[in-house]
Amino acid sequence: MTVDDRFRLREAGAVGPVPPGYTVTNTPDGALVEGADGGRLLFARSGPGPLPGGPPADGRPSGSSAYSSAPAQQVDMVIVDAAQRPEVVGELRRSGVIGVTTAVVAVGGDHRIRSPEEFARRAHLWGVMAPGDGTVMSCPPAVWPESRPQGPYRTLVTGGARSGKSTEAELRLLTEPRVVYAATGPVPDEADPEWAERVERHARRRPWWWRTEETTDLASLLRQTQGAMLIDCLGTWLTWVMGECGLWEDQPPEDAEELLETAVHELLEAWRSTRAYVVAVTNEVGSGVVPPTRSGRIFRDQLGLLNQWVGAESEAVVLVTAGRVVELG
């Protein structure tokens, strides 16, 4: 099966001349092209919203195929507009349309992504191919991409405020079929509408199949989780743990720092032993003014140390600044 520019991604499916021996069928997932030899290629739908195999009305996880209520039908190749909706890859992996032998091809590396190098970087993280313009591909392809990270694999994403670190962490897991999102910040309430709006903005960015856990018990979650997990973030986790230990009080308990050390040690042990593919966001602190309070200085020092310790137990550490990503060797 050969892919060329006679086909175009359209919400309604592929349009243009159909070579002899091929059939094109519009499906809920996009345009399905079938060859006389039985090969199956899908031009994935790129419009907004979940695919029809998405969340049912009762909110329970969906296990049905996006084609119908029948079991998912794996295809040989999927072409996805990865600039528009890369999370489609995760949806199709989740439903079984994309299997282990499916070749996933990312297109859309245009002005929506700042450079070909950035598009290639994302494709590598997602375990998909990003061929250049004019490339003719066979199905199955002659060359396969390197596998995307699989658990156990740990990535620490650090950066300053509004640096783009959360967006980068989410981008890395968009194409995973199962993701647990560990939200460590306080639960929003009516007394703080600004915080509630922040939380809602983050929630709107997540694919529908990501399961959110609002918790500070990261150690237990790391031990239990299979598949992929995103932690956002270690800074808010440390803030809450310091509060639970009494370190924000004017007169902290005598054992406050010992309790904090125990909690950090438990987290590190769970991070080290997890079997999941985990991406954790943290804050880069200590580059500005020295905090004027004892508790503020403890927080700065403890978060800096926590970042070092977590980073030492990670396969990858990246710094995000001004929306750009720097890999830290």
C-alpha positions in Angstrom: 0.0 0.0 0.0 1.6 3.3 -1.1 0.8 6.7 0.5 1.1 9.8 -1.6 -0.3 13.3 -1.9 -3.5 12.2 -3.8 -5.0 11.7 -0.4 -5.8 14.5 2.0 -6.9 14.5 5.7 -10.4 15.7 5.9 -13.0 15.5 8.6 -15.2 13.5 6.3 -12.4 11.3 5.1 -10.0 11.1 2.2 -10.8 12.8 -1.0 -9.2 12.6 -4.4 -8.7 9.8 -7.0 -8.8 6.3 -5.6 -6.2 4.0 -7.3 -7.7 0.8 -8.9 -7.9 -2.1 -6.5 -8.5 0.1 -3.4 -11.7 1.0 -1.6 -12.2 4.0 0.7 -14.8 3.9 3.5 -15.7 6.7 5.8 -15.6 5.4 9.4 -16.1 7.2 12.8 -12.3 7.2 13.1 -11.6 8.6 9.6 -11.1 7.3 6.1 -10.3 3.6 5.9 -8.4 2.6 2.8 -8.4 -1.2 2.0 -6.2 -2.8 -0.7 -6.9 -5.9 -2.7 -4.2 -7.7 -0.7 -6.2 -7.0 2.5 -3.9 -4.2 3.7 -5.7 -1.5 5.8 -4.7 2.1 6.1 -6.5 4.7 8.2 -6.4 8.5 7.7 -7.4 9.4 11.2 -10.1 12.0 11.9 -8.5 15.2 13.0 -11.5 17.3 14.1 -12.1 18.4 17.7 -13.6 16.2 20.4 -13.2 12.5 21.3 -13.6 9.8 18.7 -16.9 8.0 18.7 -15.3 5.3 20.8 -14.9 7.9 23.6 -16.4 8.2 27.0 -19.9 6.8 27.4 -22.7 8.8 29.1 -22.2 7.1 32.5 -18.5 8.2 32.6 -17.2 4.6 32.7 -14.1 3.8 30.6 -15.0 2.6 27.2 -13.7 -0.6 25.9 -15.5 -0.7 22.6 -14.1 -0.1 19.1 -14.4 3.3 17.6 -15.8 1.6 14.5 -18.8 -0.1 16.2 -19.7 -2.1 19.2 -17.7 -5.0 17.8 -14.1 -5.6 19.0 -11.5 -3.1 17.6 -10.2 -3.9 14.2 -6.4 -3.3 14.0 -5.1 -1.6 10.9 -1.7 -1.8 9.2 -1.0 1.9 9.1 -2.5 5.1 10.5 -1.8 8.6 9.3 -2.4 11.3 11.9 -2.3 15.0 11.8 0.0 15.2 14.8 0.1 19.0 14.8 -3.7 19.2 15.1 -4.5 16.3 17.5 -1.7 14.0 18.5 -3.9 12.5 21.2 -5.8 10.6 18.5 -2.9 8.2 18.6 -3.6 7.5 22.2 -7.3 7.1 21.6 -6.7 4.6 18.8 -4.0 2.7 20.8 -6.5 2.5 23.7 -9.3 1.1 21.4 -7.0 -1.4 19.7 -7.2 0.1 16.2 -3.5 0.8 16.6 -1.7 -2.4 17.7 1.9 -3.3 18.2 2.4 -4.0 14.5 0.6 -0.9 13.3 2.8 1.7 11.6 1.9 5.2 12.8 2.8 8.1 10.5 2.7 11.7 11.8 2.0 14.5 9.3 1.3 18.2 9.8 4.8 19.4 10.5 4.1 22.8 9.2 3.9 26.4 10.6 1.9 25.0 13.6 5.1 23.5 15.0 8.1 25.8 15.1 10.7 23.6 13.3 11.2 20.2 11.6 13.5 19.3 14.5 10.8 20.0 17.1 8.3 17.9 15.1 10.9 15.0 14.9 11.5 15.3 18.6 7.8 14.9 19.4 7.5 12.0 17.0 10.3 10.2 18.7 8.6 10.7 22.1 5.4 9.2 20.7 7.0 6.3 18.9 5.7 7.4 15.5 7.3 8.1 12.1 7.6 11.6 10.7 8.6 11.3 7.0 9.6 14.4 5.1 7.7 15.9 2.2 7.6 13.7 -0.9 8.5 10.5 0.9 6.9 7.4 -0.5 6.2 4.8 2.2 5.4 1.1 2.0 3.1 -0.7 4.3 4.6 -2.2 6.3 7.4 0.4 6.3 11.0 -0.6 5.5 12.3 1.3 8.6 10.4 1.5 11.9 10.8 4.2 14.5 12.5 3.6 17.8 10.0 2.5 20.5 8.6 5.2 22.7 9.5 5.1 26.4 8.0 2.1 28.2 7.9 1.5 32.0 9.9 1.5 34.1 11.0 4.9 32.7 11.1 8.1 34.7 11.3 11.7 33.4 11.7 14.9 35.5 10.5 18.1 33.8 11.7 21.2 35.6 11.3 24.9 34.9 10.1 28.3 36.3 6.6 29.7 36.5 4.8 29.8 33.1 7.8 28.2 31.4 5.7 25.6 29.6 6.8 22.7 31.8 3.3 21.3 32.4 2.5 21.5 28.7 5.7 19.7 27.9 5.0 17.0 30.4 1.4 16.5 29.0 2.7 16.4 25.4 5.0 13.5 26.3 2.1 11.3 27.3 -0.6 12.4 24.8 -0.3 9.2 22.8 -0.4 6.8 25.7 -3.5 4.6 26.0 -3.6 4.7 29.8 -2.5 7.6 31.9 -3.0 8.4 35.6 -2.8 12.1 36.3 -1.7 12.8 39.9 -2.8 16.3 40.8 -1.0 17.3 44.0 -2.4 20.8 44.4 -5.3 21.8 46.7 -8.8 21.0 45.7 -10.4 24.2 44.3 -13.2 25.9 46.3 -15.5 28.9 46.0 -13.2 31.0 48.2 -10.4 31.0 45.6 -11.9 31.4 42.1 -8.5 32.2 40.6 -7.1 28.8 41.7 -10.2 27.0 40.6 -9.8 28.6 37.1 -6.2 27.4 37.0 -7.2 23.8 37.8 -10.0 23.9 35.3 -7.7 25.2 32.6 -5.3 22.3 33.2 -8.2 19.8 33.2 -9.5 21.0 29.8 -6.1 20.1 28.2 -6.2 16.5 29.3 -7.5 13.7 27.0 -10.8 12.3 28.1 -9.4 8.9 29.0 -6.8 10.2 31.5 -7.8 9.3 35.1 -7.2 12.1 37.6 -6.2 11.4 41.2 -6.1 14.3 43.6 -3.7 13.1 46.2 -0.5 13.8 48.1 0.1 10.1 48.6 2.4 9.8 45.6 4.3 6.9 46.9 1.3 4.6 47.0 0.2 5.8 43.5 3.6 5.1 42.1 3.6 1.6 43.5 0.1 0.8 42.2 0.2 2.4 38.7 0.7 0.5 35.5 1.0 2.1 32.1 1.8 5.8 32.3 1.5 8.4 35.1 1.9 12.2 35.2 2.7 14.1 38.4 1.9 17.8 38.5 3.8 18.8 40.5 6.5 18.0 43.1 6.5 21.6 44.3 2.9 21.6 45.4 3.4 18.1 46.9 6.2 19.4 49.0 4.1 22.4 50.0 1.4 20.1 51.4 3.7 17.7 53.1 5.5 20.5 54.8 2.1 21.7 56.0 1.2 18.2 57.3 4.5 18.2 59.2 3.9 21.6 60.7 6.8 23.3 59.0 4.6 26.3 58.0 3.8 27.1 61.6 5.7 29.8 63.5 6.8 27.2 66.0 7.1 23.9 64.2 7.0 20.7 66.2 10.4 19.3 67.2 10.1 16.3 64.9 8.8 18.3 61.9 11.9 18.0 59.8 12.3 14.4 60.6 8.7 13.7 59.4 9.5 15.6 56.2 12.6 13.5 55.7 10.6 10.3 56.1 8.0 11.4 53.6 10.7 12.4 51.0 12.5 9.1 51.5 9.2 7.1 50.9 8.6 9.1 47.7 12.1 8.5 46.4 11.8 4.7 47.2 8.6 4.5 45.2 10.0 6.6 42.4 13.0 4.3 42.2 11.0 1.1 42.2 8.0 2.1 40.0 7.2 -0.1 37.0 5.3 2.7 35.2 6.3 5.3 32.6 6.3 8.4 34.8 6.7 12.0 34.0 6.9 14.4 36.9 6.8 18.2 36.8 8.7 20.2 39.4 9.6 23.9 40.0 13.0 25.4 39.5 13.6 27.5 42.6 16.5 29.3 44.2 17.5 31.4 41.2 16.1 34.6 42.7 15.9 36.5 46.0 16.5 34.5 49.2 13.1 33.9 51.0 12.7 36.2 54.0 11.2 33.6 56.3 12.6 30.4 57.8 9.9 28.2 56.3 10.4 29.8 52.9 14.1 29.0 53.0 13.4 25.4 54.1 11.0 25.0 51.2 13.6 26.4 48.7 16.4 24.1 50.1 14.2 21.0 50.3 12.8 21.4 46.8 16.2 21.9 45.4 17.4 18.7 47.1 14.3 16.8 46.1 14.9 17.8 42.5 18.5 16.6 42.7 17.5 13.2 44.2 14.6 12.6 41.8 16.7 13.6 38.9 19.4 11.2 40.0 16.9 8.3 39.8 15.5 9.4 36.4 16.2 8.2 32.9 15.6 11.7 31.6 15.7 15.2 33.0 14.6 18.3 30.9 14.6 22.0 31.6 11.8 24.1 30.0 12.3 27.8 29.7 10.3 30.2 27.5 8.6 27.2 26.0 11.8 25.6 24.8 13.0 22.3 26.0 16.6 21.5 26.9 17.7 17.9 27.5 19.9 17.7 30.6 22.4 14.9 30.2 
